[in-house]
Amino acid sequence: MESYAQPGEQPKKMSDAEQGRFLTDCRKKLDAAYVFERENRREAAIDLAFLAGYQWPESIRKERQAQGRPILTINRLPQFVRQVTNDIRQADLAIKVSPVDDQSDPKLAKIYNGLLRQIHYQSSAKHVYGAAAEHQVSCGIGWFRICTEFADDETFDQELRLKSIRNPMSVYCDPGAIEPDRSDANWMIVTEIIPTEDFKAKYPGISLDGIDPPTDGTGDRLTWLTRDGVRIAEYWLRKPVKKTIGMTQGGQTLDLSKIGQAMWPMLGITRTRVVDTFEVEQYVISGSAVLSGPHKWVSKWIPLIPVIGSETPLETSVVRAGLIRYARDPQQLYNYNRTAAAETLALQPKAPWLVDAKSIAPFKNIW
């Protein structure tokens, strides 16, 4: 679980009442996202299982195993996925800055492009994009993140990195976000279940009482406590704020929100205006406690980026799919036909008979 604490940052402590309200709000949001995306998530999980080779219905598999009949899986889906993703992996995907004018901007764009190339190289961005595209094609959605890392163990300098999100089903997004890149999301949650003993070792003194009754994790609702694990969540929150910007005599724009008004004349401020913007905070929580945060993020957008496949908007929902979704039935039919052919071939005698003995009795000498 990523923690985005900045050097020297002192997170604000919550009172017990504030923490209770905060956790209740977060759990409601997670439940809302789970319910809104439940059907897409169920289908996406089946898509990934099909890609991995689990293609026979369990009831039919058990029946055929009990009867000793063959169950062949000739998985043709990976080759179709690779036909798409291999081109993406071979493509030189990169962010490029284009200058606006022909004076100072070309030099500035060259500097930015150099920084972006370094970030891509240090992050192995080709593999990050490839993993997200693999999930996009397989189950309809993939995710990656932007984060900061210390450049070295002996420095406070931080560098930007791109990182994969290994499980696309671990991200829960604000249902109200409609932009293709989900940049308008006001919150996102990334969850994972860690073993209970690991949780107790990492967060000593955090009680697990009052979260959920322990379950086996197979129910139709999202739980925070399983029989052998604890769910922890990385909770991203985007809050609307106002800030004042000013323009100097030289045309430079400055953020005046953190500069005292008495200093404005010294800076040569000629114009000011109040703008509506956002600030982003990150928390790490369990179902019953805030484990870390709030940590300020340096952008007005949540640094979780989706790579989305096909989306079909309906009246009350959106159906999301990848390449596997509509190949599942043909793949099952292919498996059944090849299994039936193998079964028929196996039941044939090794030396097939030509005619019945009674039929050639009068001509026995000839035969």
C-alpha beads as a LAMMPS data file, in Angstrom:
LAMMPS data file: protein, C-alpha beads

367 atoms
366 bonds

1 atom types
1 bond types

-500.0 500.0 xlo xhi
-500.0 500.0 ylo yhi
-500.0 500.0 zlo zhi

Masses

1 110.0

Atoms # bond

1 1 1 0.000 0.000 0.000
2 1 1 1.532 3.278 -1.144
3 1 1 1.952 6.105 1.396
4 1 1 2.505 9.545 -0.106
5 1 1 3.942 11.347 2.922
6 1 1 6.122 14.327 2.002
7 1 1 9.410 15.146 3.778
8 1 1 8.780 17.040 7.003
9 1 1 5.009 16.623 6.678
10 1 1 3.055 16.560 9.934
11 1 1 -0.379 15.012 9.257
12 1 1 -3.255 16.532 11.190
13 1 1 -4.558 14.311 13.976
14 1 1 -8.285 13.565 14.101
15 1 1 -10.393 13.295 17.207
16 1 1 -12.202 10.015 17.808
17 1 1 -15.517 11.572 16.710
18 1 1 -13.975 13.029 13.529
19 1 1 -12.288 9.727 12.742
20 1 1 -15.558 7.832 13.200
21 1 1 -17.434 10.136 10.817
22 1 1 -14.570 10.034 8.333
23 1 1 -14.409 6.215 8.308
24 1 1 -18.180 5.915 8.000
25 1 1 -18.137 8.251 4.991
26 1 1 -15.299 6.284 3.380
27 1 1 -17.028 2.943 3.891
28 1 1 -20.235 4.311 2.363
29 1 1 -18.320 5.512 -0.685
30 1 1 -16.594 2.157 -1.088
31 1 1 -19.935 0.336 -0.841
32 1 1 -21.473 2.725 -3.402
33 1 1 -18.629 2.132 -5.866
34 1 1 -18.837 -1.626 -5.322
35 1 1 -22.602 -1.717 -5.951
36 1 1 -22.340 0.549 -9.018
37 1 1 -19.574 -1.569 -10.563
38 1 1 -20.659 -4.968 -9.262
39 1 1 -21.803 -6.435 -12.582
40 1 1 -18.776 -5.113 -14.493
41 1 1 -16.465 -6.506 -11.824
42 1 1 -18.161 -9.901 -11.856
43 1 1 -17.851 -10.142 -15.639
44 1 1 -14.254 -8.872 -15.565
45 1 1 -13.312 -11.573 -13.049
46 1 1 -14.823 -14.216 -15.355
47 1 1 -12.894 -12.731 -18.301
48 1 1 -9.595 -13.039 -16.426
49 1 1 -10.448 -16.597 -15.367
50 1 1 -11.196 -17.503 -18.990
51 1 1 -7.869 -16.052 -20.091
52 1 1 -6.139 -18.151 -17.435
53 1 1 -7.831 -21.315 -18.785
54 1 1 -10.767 -21.818 -16.408
55 1 1 -13.356 -22.209 -19.170
56 1 1 -15.636 -25.107 -18.214
57 1 1 -18.653 -24.495 -15.943
58 1 1 -17.878 -26.025 -12.568
59 1 1 -21.030 -28.168 -12.491
60 1 1 -20.226 -29.726 -15.889
61 1 1 -16.580 -30.226 -14.926
62 1 1 -17.519 -32.123 -11.762
63 1 1 -20.096 -34.234 -13.627
64 1 1 -17.640 -35.253 -16.346
65 1 1 -14.888 -35.951 -13.819
66 1 1 -17.243 -38.238 -11.889
67 1 1 -18.063 -40.087 -15.094
68 1 1 -14.423 -40.324 -16.153
69 1 1 -15.080 -38.396 -19.350
70 1 1 -12.458 -36.089 -20.925
71 1 1 -12.462 -32.310 -20.297
72 1 1 -10.196 -30.636 -22.822
73 1 1 -9.335 -26.921 -22.666
74 1 1 -7.663 -25.686 -25.834
75 1 1 -7.182 -22.042 -24.888
76 1 1 -7.082 -19.865 -27.996
77 1 1 -7.754 -16.574 -26.195
78 1 1 -4.162 -15.573 -25.312
79 1 1 -3.135 -15.411 -28.969
80 1 1 -5.900 -12.914 -29.728
81 1 1 -4.988 -10.800 -26.708
82 1 1 -1.315 -10.824 -27.738
83 1 1 -2.210 -9.666 -31.253
84 1 1 -3.383 -6.420 -29.652
85 1 1 -1.015 -6.012 -26.713
86 1 1 2.196 -6.899 -28.580
87 1 1 1.714 -3.903 -30.870
88 1 1 1.197 -1.707 -27.813
89 1 1 4.330 -3.080 -26.134
90 1 1 6.395 -2.476 -29.269
91 1 1 5.093 1.059 -29.766
92 1 1 7.228 3.898 -28.420
93 1 1 4.575 5.380 -26.143
94 1 1 5.761 8.617 -24.558
95 1 1 4.506 12.016 -23.415
96 1 1 5.713 14.855 -25.622
97 1 1 5.559 18.576 -24.847
98 1 1 4.897 20.856 -27.825
99 1 1 5.913 24.549 -27.717
100 1 1 3.231 27.201 -28.216
101 1 1 5.360 30.043 -29.609
102 1 1 8.744 30.232 -31.309
103 1 1 10.591 32.250 -28.672
104 1 1 11.121 30.853 -25.180
105 1 1 8.766 27.865 -25.419
106 1 1 10.971 25.610 -27.644
107 1 1 13.791 25.680 -25.064
108 1 1 11.374 25.048 -22.205
109 1 1 9.682 22.215 -24.141
110 1 1 13.087 20.623 -24.751
111 1 1 13.806 20.671 -21.008
112 1 1 10.411 19.168 -20.161
113 1 1 10.804 16.455 -22.801
114 1 1 14.175 15.534 -21.326
115 1 1 12.672 15.269 -17.827
116 1 1 9.792 13.153 -19.125
117 1 1 12.166 10.796 -20.939
118 1 1 14.113 10.352 -17.706
119 1 1 10.920 9.596 -15.758
120 1 1 9.878 7.051 -18.388
121 1 1 13.289 5.407 -18.345
122 1 1 13.545 5.237 -14.545
123 1 1 9.991 3.876 -14.304
124 1 1 10.319 1.249 -17.082
125 1 1 7.205 2.929 -18.438
126 1 1 6.936 0.535 -21.383
127 1 1 6.202 -2.319 -18.957
128 1 1 3.791 -0.151 -16.939
129 1 1 1.795 0.767 -20.048
130 1 1 1.962 -2.828 -21.301
131 1 1 0.533 -4.245 -18.056
132 1 1 -2.323 -1.715 -18.065
133 1 1 -3.073 -2.502 -21.723
134 1 1 -3.080 -6.233 -20.941
135 1 1 -5.852 -5.704 -18.394
136 1 1 -7.676 -3.291 -20.705
137 1 1 -7.838 -5.884 -23.481
138 1 1 -8.500 -8.817 -21.138
139 1 1 -11.190 -7.503 -18.797
140 1 1 -12.049 -3.993 -19.980
141 1 1 -9.965 -1.851 -17.628
142 1 1 -6.399 -1.489 -16.388
143 1 1 -4.805 0.988 -13.986
144 1 1 -1.432 2.559 -13.281
145 1 1 -0.354 5.276 -10.871
146 1 1 1.950 8.270 -10.593
147 1 1 3.929 8.396 -7.366
148 1 1 7.007 9.966 -5.821
149 1 1 10.098 8.155 -4.584
150 1 1 13.227 9.364 -2.831
151 1 1 16.109 9.519 -5.271
152 1 1 18.450 7.887 -2.754
153 1 1 18.549 6.628 0.823
154 1 1 20.675 9.626 1.828
155 1 1 18.695 12.489 0.315
156 1 1 15.362 14.257 0.668
157 1 1 15.024 14.802 -3.090
158 1 1 12.062 13.023 -4.648
159 1 1 11.438 11.946 -8.225
160 1 1 8.254 11.101 -10.109
161 1 1 7.646 7.468 -11.058
162 1 1 5.032 5.488 -12.967
163 1 1 3.968 2.228 -11.341
164 1 1 1.642 -0.604 -12.297
165 1 1 -1.417 -1.524 -10.278
166 1 1 -1.197 -5.301 -10.323
167 1 1 -4.874 -6.058 -9.706
168 1 1 -7.317 -3.887 -11.697
169 1 1 -10.139 -5.082 -9.460
170 1 1 -8.506 -3.396 -6.437
171 1 1 -9.407 0.145 -7.574
172 1 1 -12.811 1.643 -6.761
173 1 1 -13.653 4.913 -8.504
174 1 1 -16.191 7.647 -7.813
175 1 1 -19.350 6.579 -9.760
176 1 1 -19.920 10.234 -10.657
177 1 1 -16.717 10.439 -12.736
178 1 1 -17.501 10.443 -16.459
179 1 1 -14.292 11.651 -18.139
180 1 1 -12.344 8.977 -20.091
181 1 1 -9.349 9.419 -17.780
182 1 1 -11.552 9.829 -14.672
183 1 1 -9.848 13.159 -13.961
184 1 1 -13.159 14.481 -12.584
185 1 1 -13.304 11.833 -9.827
186 1 1 -13.651 13.377 -6.368
187 1 1 -12.411 10.236 -4.643
188 1 1 -10.824 6.887 -5.391
189 1 1 -10.009 3.915 -3.194
190 1 1 -7.378 1.220 -3.727
191 1 1 -7.765 -1.802 -1.457
192 1 1 -5.833 -4.941 -0.652
193 1 1 -6.245 -7.774 1.838
194 1 1 -3.171 -8.592 3.890
195 1 1 -2.739 -11.515 6.318
196 1 1 -3.992 -10.753 9.811
197 1 1 -0.608 -11.456 11.403
198 1 1 1.114 -9.059 8.996
199 1 1 -1.461 -6.377 9.818
200 1 1 -0.881 -6.767 13.562
201 1 1 2.891 -6.607 13.086
202 1 1 2.721 -3.489 10.888
203 1 1 0.035 -1.670 12.865
204 1 1 0.408 -2.726 16.520
205 1 1 -2.327 -1.491 18.807
206 1 1 -4.949 -1.151 16.038
207 1 1 -8.045 -3.070 17.052
208 1 1 -9.948 -5.241 14.608
209 1 1 -13.123 -5.226 16.687
210 1 1 -16.278 -3.709 15.268
211 1 1 -15.286 -3.896 11.590
212 1 1 -17.169 -6.871 10.143
213 1 1 -17.937 -10.425 11.148
214 1 1 -15.124 -12.532 9.624
215 1 1 -16.154 -14.194 6.348
216 1 1 -14.578 -16.404 3.719
217 1 1 -14.668 -13.474 1.263
218 1 1 -17.096 -15.155 -1.153
219 1 1 -20.277 -13.234 -0.276
220 1 1 -22.087 -10.646 -2.372
221 1 1 -20.842 -7.661 -0.376
222 1 1 -17.513 -6.041 0.277
223 1 1 -16.122 -6.873 3.725
224 1 1 -13.173 -5.465 5.645
225 1 1 -12.315 -8.594 7.601
226 1 1 -11.943 -12.152 6.326
227 1 1 -11.090 -15.290 8.273
228 1 1 -7.381 -14.908 7.598
229 1 1 -6.935 -11.344 6.366
230 1 1 -7.672 -7.648 6.862
231 1 1 -8.635 -5.185 4.141
232 1 1 -6.736 -1.917 4.137
233 1 1 -7.515 0.935 1.767
234 1 1 -5.629 3.781 0.170
235 1 1 -8.237 6.541 0.164
236 1 1 -7.764 9.508 -2.193
237 1 1 -9.919 12.581 -1.629
238 1 1 -10.153 15.656 -3.883
239 1 1 -11.432 18.758 -2.079
240 1 1 -12.579 22.004 -3.742
241 1 1 -10.616 25.074 -2.606
242 1 1 -10.218 28.694 -3.679
243 1 1 -6.905 30.393 -4.331
244 1 1 -5.823 33.835 -5.442
245 1 1 -3.502 34.251 -8.399
246 1 1 -1.793 37.451 -9.511
247 1 1 -0.007 38.756 -12.594
248 1 1 3.219 40.720 -12.347
249 1 1 4.248 43.606 -14.563
250 1 1 6.410 41.197 -16.537
251 1 1 3.450 38.921 -17.288
252 1 1 4.380 36.181 -14.777
253 1 1 1.534 34.462 -12.920
254 1 1 2.012 33.752 -9.198
255 1 1 -0.010 31.867 -6.596
256 1 1 -0.716 34.524 -3.963
257 1 1 -2.576 32.235 -1.555
258 1 1 0.588 31.591 0.450
259 1 1 2.019 35.101 0.111
260 1 1 0.951 37.826 2.501
261 1 1 -1.001 40.660 0.893
262 1 1 1.558 43.150 2.197
263 1 1 4.129 41.591 -0.141
264 1 1 2.042 42.000 -3.279
265 1 1 3.198 45.572 -4.140
266 1 1 6.845 44.463 -3.794
267 1 1 6.205 41.726 -6.365
268 1 1 4.715 44.193 -8.825
269 1 1 1.274 42.572 -8.895
270 1 1 -0.967 44.331 -11.404
271 1 1 -3.982 42.005 -11.546
272 1 1 -5.492 39.430 -9.220
273 1 1 -8.362 36.980 -9.394
274 1 1 -9.841 34.188 -7.273
275 1 1 -10.008 30.768 -8.947
276 1 1 -11.776 27.559 -8.008
277 1 1 -9.391 24.618 -7.891
278 1 1 -8.787 21.408 -5.924
279 1 1 -6.332 19.925 -3.470
280 1 1 -5.785 16.189 -3.097
281 1 1 -5.172 14.253 0.114
282 1 1 -4.344 10.608 0.696
283 1 1 -5.178 8.437 3.695
284 1 1 -4.424 4.807 4.504
285 1 1 -7.248 3.272 6.528
286 1 1 -8.636 0.013 7.819
287 1 1 -12.303 -0.503 8.524
288 1 1 -11.907 0.870 12.043
289 1 1 -8.947 3.276 12.066
290 1 1 -6.987 5.847 10.076
291 1 1 -3.581 4.196 9.766
292 1 1 -1.797 7.063 8.029
293 1 1 -2.541 10.536 6.718
294 1 1 -3.735 12.927 5.589
295 1 1 -0.846 13.316 3.132
296 1 1 -0.942 16.200 0.672
297 1 1 -0.468 15.359 -3.003
298 1 1 1.208 17.923 -5.249
299 1 1 -1.443 17.999 -7.977
300 1 1 -5.118 18.872 -8.256
301 1 1 -5.837 15.444 -9.784
302 1 1 -5.819 12.032 -8.138
303 1 1 -2.731 10.198 -9.486
304 1 1 -4.540 6.987 -10.521
305 1 1 -4.971 6.618 -14.280
306 1 1 -7.370 4.124 -15.917
307 1 1 -6.865 2.497 -19.322
308 1 1 -10.397 1.634 -20.413
309 1 1 -11.689 -0.722 -23.090
310 1 1 -15.153 -0.600 -24.636
311 1 1 -17.897 1.181 -22.669
312 1 1 -21.577 1.096 -23.614
313 1 1 -23.752 3.571 -21.669
314 1 1 -27.209 2.322 -20.650
315 1 1 -29.991 4.178 -18.881
316 1 1 -28.797 3.446 -15.350
317 1 1 -25.383 1.879 -15.835
318 1 1 -22.380 1.471 -18.123
319 1 1 -21.357 -1.912 -19.556
320 1 1 -17.585 -2.211 -19.856
321 1 1 -15.878 -5.002 -21.783
322 1 1 -12.608 -6.103 -23.294
323 1 1 -11.720 -8.521 -26.054
324 1 1 -12.442 -11.658 -23.982
325 1 1 -16.067 -10.826 -23.137
326 1 1 -17.644 -11.835 -26.446
327 1 1 -15.182 -14.641 -27.145
328 1 1 -16.189 -16.680 -24.091
329 1 1 -19.100 -18.566 -25.676
330 1 1 -17.191 -19.398 -28.900
331 1 1 -14.272 -20.610 -26.777
332 1 1 -16.540 -22.876 -24.732
333 1 1 -18.133 -24.257 -27.895
334 1 1 -14.674 -24.912 -29.342
335 1 1 -13.620 -26.775 -26.182
336 1 1 -16.794 -28.878 -26.248
337 1 1 -16.453 -29.792 -29.929
338 1 1 -12.812 -30.814 -29.583
339 1 1 -13.607 -32.780 -26.421
340 1 1 -16.519 -34.563 -28.135
341 1 1 -14.286 -35.427 -31.102
342 1 1 -11.585 -36.797 -28.793
343 1 1 -14.166 -38.774 -26.796
344 1 1 -15.662 -40.291 -29.969
345 1 1 -12.230 -41.220 -31.253
346 1 1 -11.267 -42.808 -27.940
347 1 1 -14.405 -45.027 -27.933
348 1 1 -13.749 -46.491 -31.376
349 1 1 -12.202 -50.002 -31.449
350 1 1 -8.544 -50.209 -32.402
351 1 1 -9.292 -52.793 -35.175
352 1 1 -12.656 -51.806 -36.647
353 1 1 -14.828 -54.716 -37.916
354 1 1 -15.775 -54.916 -41.578
355 1 1 -18.875 -57.140 -41.690
356 1 1 -20.877 -59.400 -39.407
357 1 1 -19.806 -63.117 -39.464
358 1 1 -23.368 -64.299 -40.177
359 1 1 -23.533 -62.103 -43.257
360 1 1 -20.644 -63.900 -44.983
361 1 1 -21.380 -67.433 -43.726
362 1 1 -22.328 -68.749 -47.227
363 1 1 -19.126 -67.200 -48.612
364 1 1 -16.763 -68.225 -45.843
365 1 1 -14.383 -70.008 -48.200
366 1 1 -14.081 -66.931 -50.408
367 1 1 -13.290 -64.719 -47.431

Bonds

1 1 1 2
2 1 2 3
3 1 3 4
4 1 4 5
5 1 5 6
6 1 6 7
7 1 7 8
8 1 8 9
9 1 9 10
10 1 10 11
11 1 11 12
12 1 12 13
13 1 13 14
14 1 14 15
15 1 15 16
16 1 16 17
17 1 17 18
18 1 18 19
19 1 19 20
20 1 20 21
21 1 21 22
22 1 22 23
23 1 23 24
24 1 24 25
25 1 25 26
26 1 26 27
27 1 27 28
28 1 28 29
29 1 29 30
30 1 30 31
31 1 31 32
32 1 32 33
33 1 33 34
34 1 34 35
35 1 35 36
36 1 36 37
37 1 37 38
38 1 38 39
39 1 39 40
40 1 40 41
41 1 41 42
42 1 42 43
43 1 43 44
44 1 44 45
45 1 45 46
46 1 46 47
47 1 47 48
48 1 48 49
49 1 49 50
50 1 50 51
51 1 51 52
52 1 52 53
53 1 53 54
54 1 54 55
55 1 55 56
56 1 56 57
57 1 57 58
58 1 58 59
59 1 59 60
60 1 60 61
61 1 61 62
62 1 62 63
63 1 63 64
64 1 64 65
65 1 65 66
66 1 66 67
67 1 67 68
68 1 68 69
69 1 69 70
70 1 70 71
71 1 71 72
72 1 72 73
73 1 73 74
74 1 74 75
75 1 75 76
76 1 76 77
77 1 77 78
78 1 78 79
79 1 79 80
80 1 80 81
81 1 81 82
82 1 82 83
83 1 83 84
84 1 84 85
85 1 85 86
86 1 86 87
87 1 87 88
88 1 88 89
89 1 89 90
90 1 90 91
91 1 91 92
92 1 92 93
93 1 93 94
94 1 94 95
95 1 95 96
96 1 96 97
97 1 97 98
98 1 98 99
99 1 99 100
100 1 100 101
101 1 101 102
102 1 102 103
103 1 103 104
104 1 104 105
105 1 105 106
106 1 106 107
107 1 107 108
108 1 108 109
109 1 109 110
110 1 110 111
111 1 111 112
112 1 112 113
113 1 113 114
114 1 114 115
115 1 115 116
116 1 116 117
117 1 117 118
118 1 118 119
119 1 119 120
120 1 120 121
121 1 121 122
122 1 122 123
123 1 123 124
124 1 124 125
125 1 125 126
126 1 126 127
127 1 127 128
128 1 128 129
129 1 129 130
130 1 130 131
131 1 131 132
132 1 132 133
133 1 133 134
134 1 134 135
135 1 135 136
136 1 136 137
137 1 137 138
138 1 138 139
139 1 139 140
140 1 140 141
141 1 141 142
142 1 142 143
143 1 143 144
144 1 144 145
145 1 145 146
146 1 146 147
147 1 147 148
148 1 148 149
149 1 149 150
150 1 150 151
151 1 151 152
152 1 152 153
153 1 153 154
154 1 154 155
155 1 155 156
156 1 156 157
157 1 157 158
158 1 158 159
159 1 159 160
160 1 160 161
161 1 161 162
162 1 162 163
163 1 163 164
164 1 164 165
165 1 165 166
166 1 166 167
167 1 167 168
168 1 168 169
169 1 169 170
170 1 170 171
171 1 171 172
172 1 172 173
173 1 173 174
174 1 174 175
175 1 175 176
176 1 176 177
177 1 177 178
178 1 178 179
179 1 179 180
180 1 180 181
181 1 181 182
182 1 182 183
183 1 183 184
184 1 184 185
185 1 185 186
186 1 186 187
187 1 187 188
188 1 188 189
189 1 189 190
190 1 190 191
191 1 191 192
192 1 192 193
193 1 193 194
194 1 194 195
195 1 195 196
196 1 196 197
197 1 197 198
198 1 198 199
199 1 199 200
200 1 200 201
201 1 201 202
202 1 202 203
203 1 203 204
204 1 204 205
205 1 205 206
206 1 206 207
207 1 207 208
208 1 208 209
209 1 209 210
210 1 210 211
211 1 211 212
212 1 212 213
213 1 213 214
214 1 214 215
215 1 215 216
216 1 216 217
217 1 217 218
218 1 218 219
219 1 219 220
220 1 220 221
221 1 221 222
222 1 222 223
223 1 223 224
224 1 224 225
225 1 225 226
226 1 226 227
227 1 227 228
228 1 228 229
229 1 229 230
230 1 230 231
231 1 231 232
232 1 232 233
233 1 233 234
234 1 234 235
235 1 235 236
236 1 236 237
237 1 237 238
238 1 238 239
239 1 239 240
240 1 240 241
241 1 241 242
242 1 242 243
243 1 243 244
244 1 244 245
245 1 245 246
246 1 246 247
247 1 247 248
248 1 248 249
249 1 249 250
250 1 250 251
251 1 251 252
252 1 252 253
253 1 253 254
254 1 254 255
255 1 255 256
256 1 256 257
257 1 257 258
258 1 258 259
259 1 259 260
260 1 260 261
261 1 261 262
262 1 262 263
263 1 263 264
264 1 264 265
265 1 265 266
266 1 266 267
267 1 267 268
268 1 268 269
269 1 269 270
270 1 270 271
271 1 271 272
272 1 272 273
273 1 273 274
274 1 274 275
275 1 275 276
276 1 276 277
277 1 277 278
278 1 278 279
279 1 279 280
280 1 280 281
281 1 281 282
282 1 282 283
283 1 283 284
284 1 284 285
285 1 285 286
286 1 286 287
287 1 287 288
288 1 288 289
289 1 289 290
290 1 290 291
291 1 291 292
292 1 292 293
293 1 293 294
294 1 294 295
295 1 295 296
296 1 296 297
297 1 297 298
298 1 298 299
299 1 299 300
300 1 300 301
301 1 301 302
302 1 302 303
303 1 303 304
304 1 304 305
305 1 305 306
306 1 306 307
307 1 307 308
308 1 308 309
309 1 309 310
310 1 310 311
311 1 311 312
312 1 312 313
313 1 313 314
314 1 314 315
315 1 315 316
316 1 316 317
317 1 317 318
318 1 318 319
319 1 319 320
320 1 320 321
321 1 321 322
322 1 322 323
323 1 323 324
324 1 324 325
325 1 325 326
326 1 326 327
327 1 327 328
328 1 328 329
329 1 329 330
330 1 330 331
331 1 331 332
332 1 332 333
333 1 333 334
334 1 334 335
335 1 335 336
336 1 336 337
337 1 337 338
338 1 338 339
339 1 339 340
340 1 340 341
341 1 341 342
342 1 342 343
343 1 343 344
344 1 344 345
345 1 345 346
346 1 346 347
347 1 347 348
348 1 348 349
349 1 349 350
350 1 350 351
351 1 351 352
352 1 352 353
353 1 353 354
354 1 354 355
355 1 355 356
356 1 356 357
357 1 357 358
358 1 358 359
359 1 359 360
360 1 360 361
361 1 361 362
362 1 362 363
363 1 363 364
364 1 364 365
365 1 365 366
366 1 366 367
